[in-house]
């Protein structure tokens, strides 16, 4: 396809919502759906998409309330992970994507696992970058204030989370645990800060943070899915992540018989320092699973 390595930008109408997405590569190639984390958007995958587009069809949507998708108020849209997964599930169906691998990071894990457990026949593999599905993958200190908010949804505990939305707090999420904090592009947190500063966004995000507790109750279901379906899985995990530390990566090996497993000397947003490594491993992994997919069909 001409210009296949260029990123293409579009909007898909899903109900009343505009779902913004990035796309690259030839749709005839194996598809990788990239699900972003908090507090970012599909922007986090832009460089990876350019690296992989010669061999892979890539689609990266923004969830409602994130990036350039619609950001309705909490009165107009229920900010829960069930709702996010519903929208992205419909988006993928409308884009006629029926067989794909999932790249999951941070919030991308609860969205992705909801889709995978609904449609196991559509999933031919996972790339997991600090995308958690286990209790031991929740860092004690990183989640301390959030757990207090889960227990008591008071203004006091909500205010304790304010730092998450500040420019410095966003910068910390990108630079904590990295080898070279000065080498991380500040455009990342400046863009996130602009989006997070929109009227009503903090309330929307607090609703999602509060709802995150329901993901823990889903962990046994997701783990059972992994044991029963044994999806090929590549793990590329930043080991110095304060939110999702290394035990969350190791736990996948309990339920999966075969895992390509790499723990990297970096933080939460591992692509910022390990783009070349992750892209290389992802390319080889996707080639292998697409070959297996073709031979079994």
Buried (B, 14 or more C-beta within 10 A) or exposed (E): EEEBBEBBEEBBEBEEBBBBBBBBBBEEBBBBBBBBBBBBBBBBBBBBBBBBBEBBBBBBBBBBBBBBBBBBEBEEBBBBBBBBBBBBBBBBEEBEBEBBBBBBBBBBBBBBBBBBBEBEEBBBBBBBBBBBBBEBBBBEEBBEBBEBBBEEEEEEBBEBBEEBBBBEBBBBBBBBBBEEBEEBEEEBBEBBBEBBEEEBBBEBBBBBBBBBEEBBEBBEEBBEBBEEEEBBBBBBBBBBBBBBBBBBBBBBEEBBEEBBBBBBEBBBBBBBBBBEBBBEBBBEBBEBBBEEBEEEE
